[in-house]
Amino acid sequence: MAKQEVFIQGLRTEAIIGVHDFERHAAQPLIVHLQMVAAVDFAHARDQLSQTYDYQEISQSVDTFVKASAFELIETLAHHLGEFLEREFQLQRYRLTIEKPEALSNTSTVGVVIDKLGE
């Protein structure tokens, strides 16, 4: 069977994030990308949402989780968000990317990736 994925690309959210004092006073924009290996072959999903990942529910949960967080490091946020997704949505194989687009003035974005697609 070919690998089949459900993905969320470019989820815009925000959080108090950063190690510097000036970063702790206001929420900063973050962009989240999530690729999830499908738990069920699309051919067997029988056109039922219950047979796949509900990207609306997952997107809302990610947004709520990130906005409620106040980590210093984006790496720590990614780790805890990954654990949350594993626990709440039984994700096993996924790639989670979090970007912090306003972190450096001379870059378009910086970020971190947790890649569990191959596990």
C-alpha positions as CSV (number, residue, x, y, z in Angstrom):
1,M,0.0,0.0,0.0
2,A,1.3,3.5,-0.8
3,K,1.7,5.9,2.1
4,Q,-1.4,8.0,2.3
5,E,-1.5,11.2,4.3
6,V,-3.8,13.8,5.7
7,F,-2.3,17.2,6.2
8,I,-2.8,20.7,7.6
9,Q,-0.6,23.3,6.0
10,G,-0.1,26.9,7.2
11,L,-2.2,27.0,10.3
12,R,-1.9,30.5,11.7
13,T,-1.9,30.8,15.4
14,E,0.0,32.7,18.1
15,A,1.6,32.2,21.5
16,I,3.7,33.8,24.2
17,I,7.0,32.3,23.1
18,G,10.7,33.3,23.4
19,V,13.5,33.6,25.9
20,H,14.0,37.4,25.7
21,D,12.0,39.7,28.0
22,F,10.5,41.6,25.1
23,E,9.1,38.3,23.7
24,R,7.2,37.6,26.9
25,H,4.8,40.6,26.8
26,A,2.7,39.8,23.7
27,A,1.7,36.8,21.7
28,Q,3.8,36.2,18.5
29,P,2.6,34.7,15.3
30,L,3.4,31.0,14.7
31,I,2.6,28.8,11.7
32,V,2.0,25.1,12.1
33,H,2.2,22.4,9.5
34,L,1.1,18.8,10.2
35,Q,1.4,15.7,8.0
36,M,-0.3,12.6,9.4
37,V,0.0,9.1,7.9
38,A,-3.6,7.9,7.4
39,A,-4.6,5.2,9.9
40,V,-6.9,3.6,7.4
41,D,-6.3,3.0,3.7
42,F,-8.4,5.6,1.9
43,A,-10.0,2.8,-0.2
44,H,-11.4,1.3,3.0
45,A,-12.5,4.5,4.7
46,R,-16.1,4.1,3.2
47,D,-16.4,7.9,2.9
48,Q,-16.8,8.2,6.7
49,L,-15.1,10.9,8.6
50,S,-14.8,8.6,11.6
51,Q,-12.4,6.5,9.4
52,T,-9.8,9.2,9.0
53,Y,-8.4,12.3,10.8
54,D,-10.8,15.2,11.2
55,Y,-8.5,18.1,10.2
56,Q,-11.0,20.7,11.4
57,E,-11.1,19.2,14.9
58,I,-7.3,18.7,14.9
59,S,-6.7,22.3,13.7
60,Q,-8.9,23.8,16.4
61,S,-7.2,21.7,19.1
62,V,-3.7,22.7,17.8
63,D,-4.8,26.4,17.8
64,T,-6.2,26.1,21.4
65,F,-3.2,24.3,22.7
66,V,-0.7,26.7,21.1
67,K,-2.5,29.8,22.3
68,A,-2.7,28.5,25.9
69,S,1.0,27.7,26.0
70,A,3.8,30.0,27.2
71,F,7.0,28.1,26.6
72,E,10.4,29.8,26.1
73,L,11.6,27.6,23.3
74,I,9.8,26.6,20.2
75,E,11.5,23.2,20.5
76,T,9.7,22.7,23.8
77,L,6.3,23.8,22.3
78,A,6.8,21.3,19.4
79,H,7.6,18.5,21.8
80,H,4.6,19.1,24.0
81,L,2.3,19.6,21.1
82,G,3.5,16.4,19.6
83,E,2.7,14.5,22.8
84,F,-0.7,16.1,22.9
85,L,-1.5,15.0,19.4
86,E,-0.3,11.5,20.1
87,R,-2.5,11.3,23.2
88,E,-5.6,13.1,21.9
89,F,-5.7,11.8,18.3
90,Q,-3.7,8.6,18.6
91,L,-1.2,10.0,16.0
92,Q,1.7,7.6,15.6
93,R,3.4,8.6,12.3
94,Y,3.5,12.4,11.6
95,R,5.6,15.4,10.8
96,L,5.0,18.5,12.9
97,T,6.6,21.8,11.8
98,I,6.3,25.0,13.7
99,E,7.5,28.3,12.2
100,K,8.2,31.6,14.0
101,P,8.1,34.0,11.1
102,E,8.9,37.2,13.0
103,A,11.8,35.8,15.0
104,L,14.6,37.3,12.9
105,S,14.2,40.4,10.8
106,N,16.6,39.1,8.0
107,T,14.8,35.8,7.4
108,S,11.3,34.9,6.2
109,T,11.0,32.3,9.0
110,V,12.7,30.0,11.5
111,G,11.3,26.9,13.0
112,V,11.6,23.3,14.2
113,V,10.5,20.0,12.8
114,I,9.6,16.7,14.6
115,D,9.5,13.9,12.1
116,K,7.9,10.7,13.1
117,L,6.8,9.7,9.6
118,G,9.2,6.9,9.3
119,E,8.7,5.3,12.7
